[in-house]
Amino acid sequence: MLDLSKARDRMVDVHLARRGVRDRNVLAAMREVPREKFVEPGFEEFAYEDGALPIGEGQTISQPYIVALMIEAAEVKPGDRVLEVGAGSGYAAAVMSRIAKSVHAIERHAALAEAATQRFDRLGYANIELRVGDGTKGWLEAAPFDAILVAAAGPSTPQALKDQLDVGGRLIIPVGEEPRNQRLLKITRTGGTTFEEEDLGAVMFVPLVGEQGWAENGSRSATNHLPGHVAGRSLPEMIAAAAERLPGFDDPAFGRLFDRFADRRVVLLGEASHGTSEFYRARAAITRHLIEKHGFTIVAVEADWPDAAAVDGYVRHRPARERAELPFQRFPTWMWRNTDVAAFTDWMRQHNEGVADPERQAGFYGLDIYNMRGSIAAVLAYLDKVDPEAAAVARERYGCLTPWQREPSTYGRAVLTAGYRKCEQAVIDQCRELLASRLEYTLQDGESFLDAAQNARLVASAERYYRIMYYGGAESWNLRDTHMFETLEHLLEARGPQSKAVVWAHNSHIGDARYTDMGAMRDELNIGQLCRERFGDQAALIGFGTHTGTVAAATDWDGDMEVKRVRPSHRDSYERLCHDAGVARFLLDLGRDEALRRRLLEPRLERFIGVIYRPDSELMSHYADASLPQQFDAFVWFDETQAVTPLGPEHVKPGVPDTYPFGL
């Protein structure tokens, strides 16, 4: 039997007290209540991580910090009578029962309510009474309450809950007409008809469903004076009705479906795996249309900058670099060395051949930070050409990185062992020199400066990334995505104020992290979030998904590529909803049908497959909670998909130019 008492203490000390929870009663109660008893079987060992976990009925148990924050804000104290709306697993009610005189809890899902009641009985928590019902109407027979906590967000504060507060009572509730603008409110009753309201900050909660909240279909309930839902329509039926069928990839109508996003400064196109042909082909079709018809000139991809620079030289008919190595030779090679990418870059080269003005040609750029060896080579090659003395200095400065250039992840191990940083300052100094010399270098070598300056930044970020990656946590991810976003900003600046970019990256990078476990539970950000914060409505975030099929992936990092069968999507996932809609290929515009959008807001599981795929542990390895209509502006669906085809000897083409990036 697992002994999780030490993990529970660590949760209180690290995730609660260290983050500002000060109420001794709250800390003591959360140190007492065994959270592992309130999660699904198999998830016990994760009970004391600061994250949400599934509890059935498509619901989750809130992260410990949010539970503590709300109880502290409600000022729950001994002798209080408390009402909780949205009991879920019963964990928050259990915590409050260790402080208050009595807790009344309401849960609208009967199965969850029954399971929670059984937990209370087993643990001997006799001062909790739970019933199934509409929490927006409160519990009039048990009122008034000293504190009311609501674990879901309504369009406004239900009047019934305010009326059931005792004078001096506190109501904690998330409220927001728009999910992106939810605020956690503290409402204190100061008299018979008077209340004070305090804004505690931005939050993200599931919808509060009920007579004085949202209707089941996501619209306001009738009592809130907006139309109710269409009776009898399931979520898959609503998705099917809103789905816009996708034609073939080569049909011009495919690209035209995305004209609605053509006025954006940045269009970000995701993928649910790094090895699915349909995702690459769809992104290529959309990008071709945006380049041809709407003047997009930047294709920025989740790839190493130096590797992508070799492709850019090919598509823009530039001379080959001296001593340049073939791109994409490092794991995972199939991610970019595949037939779909080769076909798209051939199209880009052909397109650019007919564009006389170099400023209007479409370029291919990398955003990612891993290829330290290639980046250093690119900087040195540039300096050799424009400033040999600076090149000699750079070689001396970069010399400290040399032992790890072939496999820079070992640098992280070396620093972790040695306990000091070896190269960061030298690399930063090099970046500063390049930036300070921008005008001079630009005059000498024109556009090539962008390549060398970017590579200098890349080396600095990569050194730090590999240094911290073994410590874990959000820092390494945040460093990576912040760097990718800054790279995108530099590209837009370099290509001019009218430039527009298409970004190709994984869903985990381009879907707004604030509305996934990444941001809500682990304080991680991503390029999609940063684009929304920087560009607002001028950024379009488009996710991709599939139900089943095959995928190119490895079992372990640096392992061999395998063609693996993708398991059918989990029953509690967004993917299963799309599959059950019965439409094989579609575009779902998440801003067009407000009722559907409201229905989809409640977080569900979403599948993420990277270069590693482990079907045997898929639920724990590849699913996370997300709120799809907040994460993306649109979603592209292919019910069954196929693995990409890696480039091999059989794909070698005769007569290609020296700059052809996919030779052997």
ABEGO torsion letter per residue (X at the ends): XBBAAAAAAAAAAAAAAAAGBABAAAAAAAAABBAAAABBBGAAAAAABBBBBBAEGGBBBBBAAAAAAAAAAAGBBBGBBBBBBGAEAGAAAAAAAAABABBBBBBABAAAAAAAAAAAAAAGBAABBBBBEBAAAEBAAAOBBABBBBABBBABBBAAAAAABBBGBBBBBBBBABAAABBBBBBBBABAABBBBBBAEBBBBBBBBEAABBBAAGBBBAAAGBBBBBBGBBAAAAAAAABBBBBBAABAAAAAAAAAAAABABBBBBBABAABAAAAAAAAAAAAAAAAAAGBABBBBBBBAAAAAAAAAAAAGBBBBBGBBBBGABOBAAAABBAAAAAAAAAAAAAAAABABAAABBBBBBABAABAAAAAAAAAAAAAAABAAAAAAAAAAAAAAAAAAABAAAAAAAAAAAGBBAAAAAAAAAAAAAAAAAAAAAAAAEAAAAAAAAAAAAAAAAAAAAAAAAAEEAAAAAAAAAAAAAAAAAAAAAAEAABBBBBBBBAAAABBAAABAAAAAAGBBBAAAAAAAAAEAABBBBBBBBABEBBBBBABBGBBBBBBBBBBBBAABAAAAAAAAGBABBBBBAAABAAAAAAAABBBBBBBBBABBBAAAAAAAABBBBBAAAABABBBBBABBBBBBBBBAAABBBGBBAABAABX
